[in-house]
Amino acid sequence: MPQKREISADKFAFGCHRFGFGPAPGGGLVDVEKHVIPLVKIAWESGIRTFDSAVLYRATLQLGQALEALKIDPNEIRFQTKCLRYLGLTMDTAVEHQPEALLQGIPRRYHGLTDKWDCSAKGVEQQICRERIEYGGDKLYGVALHDSPDMEKQVGLNWETDVSPAVAYLKAAKAAGFVERIGLGIKDPEFVHRFLANEPGSLDYAGLTFCPSILGQLMKIIDASNTQPFEVTLMGINYGQAFTLTEDPLTAPPFLYNYEVANAEERALMSRYYKICGSTPLLHLAAAVAGLLVVHFPKTMTQIVTSTMTPSRLVETMRLVREAEVPAPVWAELKAAELIPRDFPTS
């Protein structure tokens, strides 16, 4: 029997992103009654009380409808969302930044809309009020600035107009009791350090798209949390990531790495993990690493967010985070290859 890591259900959060993006099991559009309600039910019964969404995900209304159908008071969950990105009309020069692989299952009500940026205080207010209305509760457990590094890459970023006004508004909303925590929802770990330097004392949690390949950067973020206290949320366990592959990433069909289609360099990196892991599935490695982080750094690593469209897979993911084993020789080879830090605790 594998040794079980002591990780309470309270450490897990359910990511609602696939309620909007899908696809439904077997393909096609997401249906609240058939797909969303069973997932919210199993998450609730498994002890999960935190749900993570975003305006961009097109998912919060579906969550609210499921809570209502299950007669769960929305104030009994902790609901956290994201701001800066919103949905606007697909017209003129509008560009859809989401890969096609993420858009195949969106409900019809969101067709003809695309992701855009509004980082103003008024825009943030409108975004988070919409999220609060759609999930149905009285306040927001957390609001994270969504994908500022993506904005910088796609259209450019000016800190004084694209970050600071949003932070100032969220701080006011926090003081008023509407928002409990201010966070980041990002793919680029280095942005955490920029945010800490530019907005000292503002960060309550950093939500990072997670896979073992960012461990070196993640350990530096954990060190930073000892100086300027904040928590870390691991996003993306068991969805949207190359670590769910069951074949060599070098030759696998196109797949997402960090929410974009993997390029040749990323395929080669993932192939190195795959070959060293051997008979140990990549998903087991990712789950074990996430579980070990929470066990060894409990004050900083406070949340593991996972999402799926299959109830049984949610249960399995929680089990793997608690129980997945990686043989000692595999850990040793991964460290020798510098794919994970040599000082990372593996037991």
Secondary structure, 3 states (H helix, E strand, C coil): CCCCCCCCHHHEEEECHHHHHCCCCCCCCCCHHHHHHHHHHHHHHCCCCEEECCHHHCCHHHHHHHHHHCCCCHHHCEEEEEECEEEEECCCCCCCCCCHHHCCCCCHHHCCEEEEECCCHHHHHHHHHHHHHHHCCCCECEEEEECHHHHHHHCCCCHHHHCHHHHHHHHHHHHCCCECCEEEEECCCHHHHHHHHHCCCCCCEEEEECCHHHHHHHHHHHHHHHHCCCEEEEEEECCCCHHHCCCCCCCCCCCEECCEECCHHHHHHHHHHHHHHCCCCHHHHHHHHHHHHHHHCCCCEEEEEECCCCHHHHHHHHHHHHHCCCCHHHHHHHHHCCCCCCCCCCC
